[in-house]
Amino acid sequence: MISRRLLALLGVPLLLALAAPAFARDITHIMGVTTVPDQPLRIVALTNEATEDLLALGLVPVGAVRSANADPWFDHVAEALKDTTMVGEELAPNLEVILSLEPDLILGNKKRHEQIYQQLSAIAPTVFVENITGQWRNNLAFYAEAVGKTAEGDAVLKGYEDRVAAIKAALGDRAAEKVGLVRFISGQNYAYNNDSFSGSILHDIGFGRPAPQDKAGLAEPITLERIPDLDGDRLLHFSYETGDGGATKEAEAWMASPLWQNLDVVKADHVYGVSDTVWATAGGVMAAHLALDDIEKIYEIPSTR
């Protein structure tokens, strides 16, 4: 619920006079064209992905939504965000807190925030990417353009691409292995496909996928009887916990089942538990590098950091 105070403020033309850098550039994005500052100084990030990408570009957001299921930040960004104000949840940003920060740029996501775009735009210039997940590299390039750091964005992406190339070379023939992905969530588990964040990392390295996952799309529900669909050369699993331990119980039940125990990948001892934050939730370039760290450890190859 938006307070009367906020509604009143959003309608006051004086909002436009809040101290901010000069507006100098037009950014075309999924919601239209928005004029943004040359060098924004007070940026609010409304997704975990945007927060990570800003940090990678050398910018600390003045405000950011809470890291999913964290208090309030993921471990790998907590120190960098120690002076950042939490502005609600990714699915429910707090407009009053955002307004109080007097931002000069807001970065959001159409899939998450389309319904509040006009209210956000009344607070500060607001630009959106269309979606999250496997298009994270394109989103990083867009955020870099929006904040006036295109060259820095290119350098960040090149750093990732260079690591991928080095890892692929170190893997040799193993880069063609088929790697499966499964996410445990209380009440429903998911097989992750090529357009997921985690699927995009595997694709970049050149890994194959088990046939049922080797397709477009983010993910699809998978039930116990379809456990054989996960079989391949390696299997990565991660659990999205919400505080009740339900995801861990799901994982334990599946791993105790005869169908799981009969997987060739299980018999080969090539099953690995990895961080849900890294492989599914954070979604930015910092998480991508952490995922590459995991690949190096799993395959016992030298660090490319």
N, C-alpha and C positions, 0 to 999 in steps of 0.2 A: 504494500500500500504506500502511495506517495503522499507525503504530508501536504497540507494546505500551504505551508511556508515554501516548500519546494515548488509547488505548482505556481505560486505567485512569482517566485524568483525567475522561473523559466520563462515567464512572460514579460519580464522587465527588460527593455532595450539596453539598460545600463550594463547588463551582463556582458555585452559585446565590448565594453570598455575595460574589462578586467585586464590587468597588466599582462602582456604577452609579447613575444617577438613579432616583428612585422610579418603580415601574411604576404607571401610572395610566390607560391607555387600552387598550381592546380594538379591534384592527384585524381586520376580516373580509377574508380573501384566499382565493386559489384552493386553499390547503392547509388552511383552517380558520379558527379565531379565535385570535389571539395577543395577549397583553398586552404592551404596549411602553411605554417611558419617555415622559413628557410631552415632554421635551427631550433626546433622545439626544445624547451627546457624542462617542462613539467608534463610528462607523459603518463597517462593511465593505461594499463594493459588489462584487458578483460578476459584473456585466456592464459592458461599455463604456457602454451606455445609462444605467445607474444612476449610474455615475461622473459622466458629463456632467451629468445632471439634478441631482445633489447640488451640483455646483459652481455651476450656474445658480441654485440656491436659496440660495447663500451658505455652503454647508457643504463642508468639505474632509474626505473620508473618511480615517480612520486607516489603512485598508487597502483595496486595490483590485486586481482581477485585471489582468494585463498587457494593455495595448492590443494588439489583434491585429497581429501582425507588426511590433511596435515595440520599442524598447529603452530603457526599458520603456513609454514613454507616447507617444501621438499628439502631434504638435507643438503642436496648439491647446490641449492641456491640460497640457503638460509643466511649465510654470512653476508652475501652480496645485498640481500634485501633487508638487512637489520634496521635500516632507517626508512623503509617503505611502508606506507599505510595500507592495511588490508581493506579492500573496498567491497566486501561481500563475497558471494560465491560466483563461479563461472556461469552458472545457470540463473543466478539472481543477483546481479550487481546492485550495490546500494547507491542509488542516485544522489541521495543527500550527502553522503560521505564524498562521493566524486566531486560534487559541486563545491564542497568546502575546501577541496585541494586546489581550486582554481587552475585546472589543467589548461595547457595550450594545445594538446592533441590527445585524442582517445583512439586506441586501437582495439577493434572488436571483430566479431565474426558473424556473418549473416545467419548461419545455422543456429547460433546461440542467441543472438541479440537483435534480430530483425524487428521484433515488436517494440523495442525501446530506442530504435535508431533516432527518431525525431527528438525525443527527450535528451538523448546524449548529445545530439548536434546542437541543441539549444544551450548546452553547457560549454562546449568547445568543439572545434573542428574534429569530426569523427570519420574515420575510414575503416572499412571492413574488408576482410578477405571473405571468400565464399564459404569455405568449409575448413575442416581440420583433417587429420590423418595423413594419408600417403602423399599429399601435395605439400608437405611441410617445407620443402626446398623452395618452391615457388612462393610460398607465404613469407619465408625469410627474405627473399629478394624484394617482395613488395613492401614489407615493413622497413627494409633498409632504404628504399626509395622514399617512403613516407616521412622518415625522420632525417632525410638529407644525408644519408651515409651509404650511397650506392657502392662506392669503391670498397668500403669496409665490408659490406655485405658480400661482394664478389670474393674478397679475400677469405672471409669465413667459410663460404661454400667451397672454395678451392682447398682449404685446409681439410675439410671433410672428404672431398673427392680424392685428394692425395693419399689420405689414410686408407680409403677403400681400395685404391689401386695397389698400395703396398701390401695390404692384407690379402687381396686376391692373388698377388704374385707369390706370397709366402705359403698360401694354401696349396698351390699347384693343382693337381687333379682333384683334390678334395673340395675345391670351389664349385664343383658340379654336383655335390651331394644334394639330396633332397631333405629339406629341413621343414618339419612341421611346427605349428604354433597352436597352443590351446590356452584359453584363459578361463580360470575357474571363478565363478561368481555365485554367491548363495542363491540357490533356486534355479539357476540357468547357466550353462557353460557354453563357450563359443570357440569355434575354430576360426582362426584369423587368415584372411585371404590376401591377395597381392596388393590391394589398395589401402591396407592398414598401414599405420606408421611402422610397425614391426615388419610387415611384409615388404615394405619399400626398402628397408635396410638390407634384408636378405636378397632382394632383387638387385640392388646396387652392387653387391658383392659378386653376384652371379649364381647364387645357389638356386637349385631347383626346388620344387615344392611337391608334396604328395598330391596326386592327381585331384582329389576332391577340393584341395585348397588352391590349386593353380588356376585361378580365375579372378576376374575383376570383382570389385566390391570390398567392403570393409571386413565383415565377419558374418557368420551365420550360426544360429543355435545348433549345438550338437548334443545328441542324447547318448546315453550309455551304450545302446546297441550299435552306435556308429563309431565306437572307439577304433575299430580297424581302419577307418578313414585317416587316422593320424599317423599311420605307420610310414616310416621312411628311414633315412640314414641317421638323422638326429631329430630329437623332439625337445622343444623348449616349452616350458609351462610357467604361467604366472598367475597370481591370485589377487583379485580385487577385494580387499577386506573393508567392511564398513563398521567394524567394531564388535560384531557378534561371533566372529570366528567361523561364519558360515562357509566362506570360500575355502578355508583350510579343510573343513569337514568334507566338502564336495571333492576336493583333491584326494584326500585320504581314501574316501569311498571308491573313487574311480581306480586309484592305483592298487587297491586290494582286489579288484574284480578279475576274474579269469581272463576276460577279453583284454584287459590292459597287460596282464602278465604274459599273455601269448603274443604280444607285439614283438616283431623282430628287433625293433629299436630298443625295447626294454631288455630283451635277452642279450643284446650287445652292450648293455650298460651305457647307452648313448642318450640318456634322458637327463635334462638339466633344468633345475628350478632357477628362474631369473626374476629380477625385480619388476613388478607390475608398474611401478612409477616410471622406470626406464623404458620398458618395452611397450607400454600401452597408454599411460596416463599423461606424462609430461608433454611429449609431442614436439619438442623443439630441438634445435641443433645440439644443445648441451646433452640432452638425453641420447641423441644419435651417437655422439662420441662415447658415451657410457655403454651403449649397446655394442659398439665396436670393441670396447675394452672386454666385454663379455665374450665376444667371438674369439678374441686373441687368447683368452684364458681357456675356453672350451677346447680350442684346437692346439693349445700349447705352442703358440708362435710368439716371437718377440714383440714387445710393445712397440707400436708405431707412434706413440704420443711424442 
